[in-house]
Structure formats: structure tokens, C-alpha cells
Amino acid sequence: MSHSGEVKILLVQPPRWSPDGHANFDAIEELAGSRSGDVMVLPELAGSSLPRDDYLDRVRSLALRSGTAVVGGSHYDTAADGSAVNRGAVAGPDGTLLAEYDKVHPYGIERRSGVLPGRPGTGFDLHGRRLRVLLCADLWYSASLAGHDGLDAVLVPAFSLTRWDGPAPARELWRHMSVARAYEFVTYVAVSDWDHEATYLGQPCAGVTGLANPCPPAHTGFFSAPPTAPVSVHTLDFDRLDAFRHDRTARGFR
């Protein structure tokens, strides 16, 4: 673990997406290399359409190999009747399953293709802190976080498909939304997305990876974005977050 009060988070932003989930995990393992941290967040659909057991094996393997808790993005978990749910899992550094989560609001292409709404996850604890995973579009619904006071970080695997001409408008919207959620719910919001060169069924990605900080040391730090880094490292300063929460309470703001 990082020193007291801090957690190091790794956001993975692969340059391209493959319909072969094993190929995606192979690429992610190569990108992650020997980097160390407390938790690693993969982008949405890292597992593509891998069978559930194969997907869980890859998430656990990456956690064991890296010695890091891994938020494994997601995959399409397909039932015998052909119905599918966009679903993910978190594995601890020892490979144990810490949490499972579904996408509650299928969006765009997946909604038109019949992907079913899933059930929200319950979150998980890491080094005494409470973390919750929201899959992509679920961040855009404030009800996803309402009633979950005391969350220390919201982790968002994303595949930010956009219909805009270029990635800039979607990036701007995602940054505003992430900062709004971080400030409203007094928590860190970390988004792991594919690079803007990646595509899904011919539709381009915006590349919105970054960290929203509700209490940065300077006004320019509300959102930190690494547009070209395949793996970016961010430190979550929970002592500072706790102090910010106490200050808001003292001022009657919350």
C-alpha cells in the first residue's frame, strides 16, 4: 500500500480495442508492465465477449501478476438464451474476487443490439476506503450515487463512443460531468477509457481518461487528463479529502 492516507491508482488507456478479449488483456498486461500501485482500472469491454469464467480468470491473473487490485473493465456476459449484460469484476492483489458490478444503463449501440440493463454493484473496500464502480454511462445518472454517502472514490471503466466530429466535445462533457460528480458527492472520480484512436463497430472513441479531484491544491487541478499516456498514475490523497469534507460540514455546505 502507499503511505498512510494515500492510494495510488493506475488508469489504463490502451491504443486500440479488439473484439478478442484475450488480445485486449494481453495488450493491457504488456502496457502495465512492472508498474505498481494500489488499484488498476481497465476500460469498459476490456474482456469483449469472453465467457464469464475466462474473463474472471484474466482479471484475477492480472491482479496476481501486478500485485494490485484490478477493476477489470467489463465484458458481455451472455446467457444460454443469447441475452447479454455488460458486467465486470474487481480482483484483489491475491486474486480474490472483491466485487462484481453491471451496467445499469446500456447505451447507444449496445442498447440497440439488445444488451439488458444489469444490477448496480455494492462497491468494495480497499485499505480502509470505500470504492464504487460505475460502468461508463452510469456516471451520467446522479441516482447511481445518491444514498451512497462516504464514498472515497468512484471508478469508471468507459468506452466513450462519440458522434461528434472529433474527440474534443465529448472530452469536455466528460470532464465537466466527472468534476460535477466529484464535487457534489465529495469523492474522487477516476475514468479509464480507450484511446481516441480506438473504435467499436466503426464508431470512434473520445479518449476521456482522467481523474476528477474535488479538492485540488490549485484551481487548475479539478481534472487531470493524460491524453497520450497508455498508463497514467494518480495519487488519491484521502487525508486532504477528509479535511475538505470536514470543512464543508463546518460551513454548512453539506
VOGU-3710 file (C-alpha; in Angstrom, 3 decimals, decimal comma):
1> mshsgevkil> 0,000/0,000/0,000  1,039/3,637/-0,450  1,880/5,572/2,695  -0,903/6,431/5,145  -3,767/8,440/3,745  -2,839/7,940/0,106  -3,739/5,377/-2,550  -2,002/5,135/-5,903  -4,305/4,463/-8,839  -3,302/3,325/-12,324
11> lvqpprwspd> -5,601/4,256/-15,228  -5,077/2,133/-18,337  -5,818/3,676/-21,749  -4,977/1,124/-24,482  -4,454/2,454/-28,029  -6,964/0,125/-29,698  -9,823/-2,233/-28,891  -10,096/-5,791/-30,224  -13,207/-7,999/-30,398  -10,879/-10,679/-28,973
21> ghanfdaiee> -10,928/-10,168/-25,213  -7,771/-12,221/-24,719  -5,934/-9,923/-27,133  -7,075/-6,910/-25,099  -5,849/-8,425/-21,833  -2,545/-9,425/-23,432  -2,038/-5,826/-24,564  -3,027/-4,446/-21,163  -0,569/-6,752/-19,381  2,194/-5,508/-21,677
31> lagsrsgdvm> 1,248/-1,867/-21,114  1,073/-2,268/-17,337  4,477/-3,940/-17,263  6,096/-3,642/-13,847  4,170/-0,550/-12,765  2,993/-0,769/-9,173  0,089/0,791/-7,346  -2,875/0,023/-5,118  -5,606/-0,283/-7,742  -5,601/-0,526/-11,535
41> vlpelagssl> -8,668/0,433/-13,595  -9,219/-1,058/-17,053  -11,553/0,422/-19,672  -15,039/-0,863/-20,455  -15,257/-4,038/-22,566  -11,632/-4,981/-21,994  -12,980/-8,531/-21,979  -15,152/-8,019/-25,080  -17,382/-11,127/-25,256  -15,212/-13,572/-23,315
51> prddyldrvr> -17,146/-16,255/-21,421  -17,568/-15,305/-17,775  -15,043/-17,825/-16,445  -12,396/-16,756/-18,976  -12,966/-13,100/-18,157  -12,664/-13,686/-14,401  -9,502/-15,725/-14,933  -7,892/-12,845/-16,863  -8,835/-10,255/-14,224  -7,512/-12,446/-11,400
61> slalrsgtav> -4,339/-13,246/-13,340  -3,616/-9,553/-13,944  -4,175/-8,784/-10,251  -1,825/-11,567/-9,164  0,800/-10,614/-11,722  0,747/-6,919/-10,820  0,219/-7,286/-7,074  -2,518/-4,685/-7,476  -6,289/-4,713/-7,050  -7,749/-4,698/-10,573
71> vggshydtaa> -11,056/-3,201/-11,701  -11,388/-5,364/-14,789  -13,333/-3,069/-17,095  -16,162/-5,309/-18,315  -17,330/-7,907/-20,819  -20,612/-9,017/-22,328  -21,799/-11,890/-20,161  -24,052/-13,878/-22,483  -26,682/-16,306/-21,186  -27,817/-19,524/-22,835
81> dgsavnrgav> -30,810/-17,729/-24,358  -28,484/-15,230/-26,081  -29,266/-12,278/-23,808  -26,269/-10,304/-22,578  -25,383/-7,967/-19,711  -22,384/-5,627/-19,643  -20,677/-6,895/-16,498  -17,363/-6,549/-14,677  -15,446/-7,643/-11,599  -12,775/-6,469/-9,161
91> agpdgtllae> -9,987/-8,802/-8,054  -7,708/-8,190/-5,095  -3,913/-8,409/-5,362  -4,131/-12,005/-4,115  -6,642/-12,894/-6,833  -9,707/-12,983/-4,603  -12,957/-11,607/-6,012  -13,722/-8,322/-4,218  -16,799/-7,133/-6,112  -18,964/-7,552/-9,193
101> ydkvhpygie> -20,881/-4,826/-10,998  -23,180/-4,418/-14,024  -24,024/-1,597/-16,381  -27,449/-0,353/-15,354  -27,984/1,911/-18,370  -26,972/0,248/-21,662  -26,329/2,997/-24,169  -26,313/3,571/-27,921  -25,110/0,607/-29,976  -25,412/-1,903/-27,135
111> rrsgvlpgrp> -28,939/-0,778/-26,296  -29,990/-1,200/-29,921  -28,384/-4,637/-30,012  -30,447/-5,853/-27,061  -27,954/-5,699/-24,170  -30,035/-5,851/-20,993  -29,812/-3,479/-18,009  -27,909/-5,027/-15,119  -27,916/-4,512/-11,376  -25,707/-1,932/-9,637
121> gtgfdlhgrr> -22,758/-3,235/-7,657  -22,288/-2,683/-3,947  -18,715/-1,406/-4,077  -15,670/-2,705/-2,233  -13,209/-1,729/0,485  -9,523/-1,128/-0,177  -7,069/-0,129/2,556  -9,915/1,109/4,738  -11,503/3,182/1,987  -14,823/2,640/0,196
131> lrvllcadlw> -14,757/2,488/-3,609  -17,600/2,026/-6,075  -17,527/1,119/-9,761  -19,876/2,695/-12,329  -19,735/1,480/-15,909  -19,445/4,304/-18,441  -22,865/5,927/-18,992  -23,953/5,071/-15,431  -21,840/8,037/-14,235  -24,248/10,340/-16,066
141> ysaslaghdg> -27,085/9,384/-13,711  -26,722/11,059/-10,321  -29,104/8,473/-8,872  -26,273/5,961/-9,284  -24,506/7,655/-6,369  -27,417/9,048/-4,358  -27,697/7,384/-0,967  -24,075/6,208/-1,015  -22,551/8,840/1,242  -18,961/8,390/2,316
151> ldavlvpafs> -17,617/7,006/-0,945  -13,922/7,736/-1,173  -13,562/7,100/-4,916  -15,771/6,314/-7,888  -14,024/4,241/-10,548  -15,422/4,425/-14,074  -14,408/1,976/-16,826  -15,538/3,713/-20,033  -15,760/3,325/-23,793  -16,705/6,888/-24,734
161> ltrwdgpapa> -18,155/6,364/-28,195  -18,994/9,701/-29,750  -20,988/11,005/-32,711  -19,195/14,372/-32,618  -16,746/15,319/-35,337  -13,587/14,695/-33,315  -12,987/13,831/-29,636  -12,890/17,346/-28,130  -16,627/17,940/-27,419  -17,159/14,579/-25,715
171> relwrhmsva> -13,974/15,019/-23,691  -15,169/18,396/-22,485  -18,545/16,989/-21,454  -16,974/14,036/-19,640  -14,590/16,321/-17,757  -17,401/18,615/-16,651  -19,549/15,645/-15,601  -16,701/13,984/-13,689  -15,870/17,186/-11,796  -19,549/17,802/-11,037
181> rayefvtyva> -19,951/14,295/-9,599  -16,700/14,615/-7,629  -17,716/17,934/-6,089  -21,355/17,008/-5,481  -20,555/13,723/-3,755  -17,202/14,823/-2,278  -15,236/11,970/-3,770  -12,560/11,259/-6,344  -13,810/10,188/-9,780  -11,352/8,211/-11,906
191> vsdwdheaty> -12,185/7,364/-15,530  -10,320/4,759/-17,575  -11,139/4,862/-21,294  -9,712/3,654/-24,587  -7,520/5,988/-26,622  -9,376/8,263/-29,039  -7,952/6,235/-31,952  -9,868/3,153/-30,783  -13,178/2,221/-32,419  -16,087/-0,084/-31,634
201> lgqpcagvtg> -18,131/-1,382/-34,576  -16,816/1,542/-36,615  -17,750/4,211/-34,065  -14,858/6,311/-32,667  -13,884/6,739/-29,044  -13,287/10,161/-27,469  -10,496/9,134/-25,080  -11,671/10,633/-21,770  -9,280/9,027/-19,279  -8,515/11,173/-16,248
211> lanpcppaht> -9,065/11,985/-12,594  -11,548/14,459/-11,129  -10,447/15,895/-7,789  -12,987/17,772/-5,633  -10,277/19,497/-3,577  -7,158/20,173/-5,681  -4,344/22,379/-4,348  -4,870/24,753/-7,310  -7,902/25,660/-9,400  -6,314/24,078/-12,472
221> gffsapptap> -6,351/20,634/-10,841  -10,040/19,760/-10,828  -9,427/17,345/-13,712  -6,118/15,748/-14,661  -6,064/14,150/-18,115  -3,268/12,148/-19,784  -4,307/12,280/-23,468  -1,355/10,271/-24,765  -0,299/8,080/-21,839  -1,300/4,398/-22,103
231> vsvhtldfdr> -0,976/4,091/-18,315  -1,242/7,113/-16,032  -0,553/7,162/-12,307  -2,546/9,308/-9,885  -2,341/9,665/-6,119  -5,579/9,895/-4,171  -4,873/11,979/-1,064  -7,563/10,847/1,340  -6,266/12,936/4,250  -6,881/16,013/2,120
241> ldafrhdrta> -10,311/14,674/1,093  -11,258/14,102/4,746  -10,176/17,637/5,651  -12,221/19,017/2,758  -15,289/17,106/3,955  -14,897/18,437/7,489  -14,537/21,980/6,169  -17,699/21,661/4,049  -19,638/20,349/7,052  -18,366/23,177/9,248
251> rgfr> -19,559/25,704/6,679  -22,974/24,071/6,467  -22,441/23,177/2,823  -23,278/19,504/3,276
//
